[in-house]
Amino acid sequence: MKLSELRDLTGVKHLQQVKHHRNMLITKGLLSKQEQAKQAFGQTDILGGKSQLINIPIMGAVNAGVASVYAEGKVEDYLRISSEKLPVRHKKTLYALRVVGNSMDKACIGPNKLNIENGDYVIADGDQYTPQSGDYVISLINGLANVKKLIIDSNEGQVVLVSESSGDYPPIILDIDDQMDYMAQSKVLHVIKVGAVAGV
């Protein structure tokens, strides 16, 4: 595998840095010249445990606030994440969205109870989903995407999208039967904090 190919796969900017790390792996006996292309991005021994580098498609941005970002539905790039840093079962239907805004900075999402801040990435499951009250969801409102906590209030016949924030953000209240304008598209499973992702 060429150094430029390794650079593109890892997100490391400088070829010299890629070469240095590749040579260190060879020197330590963790990679052989014949095997390096095969092993570089498969199962590797990281800090004594087996880990795998997973590519999750970034499908654009999502608002944590008033929905103002259009849901493009196109792959912009990929998050490259160690399987050890993804505490949910990896499936092909997982995707990531970059968060714009801070209206969910008091949320508690996933097994690690992480909040969502501006610039973080949320991991959601694009598989068929039945919305449940209390879920954190990626919603589409008139084609605009946002992330909120979903409250289904059958007594009042409404869906409430709640901000969990240190700021004062009013809820978004929608008629429960208004399927033309609103859809809870996916459940948010995990948050990738800024700085925790290679190549971002």
Salt bridges, closest charged atoms under 4 A:
ASP8 OD1 - ARG7 NE 3.50
GLU35 OE1 - LYS38 NZ 3.44
GLU76 OE1 - ARG98 NH1 3.39
GLU117 OE1 - LYS193 NZ 2.99
ASP120 OD2 - LYS193 NZ 2.68
ASP125 OD2 - LYS91 NZ 2.79
ASP127 OD2 - LYS91 NZ 3.47
ASP135 OD1 - LYS187 NZ 3.81
GLU164 OE2 - LYS149 NZ 3.35
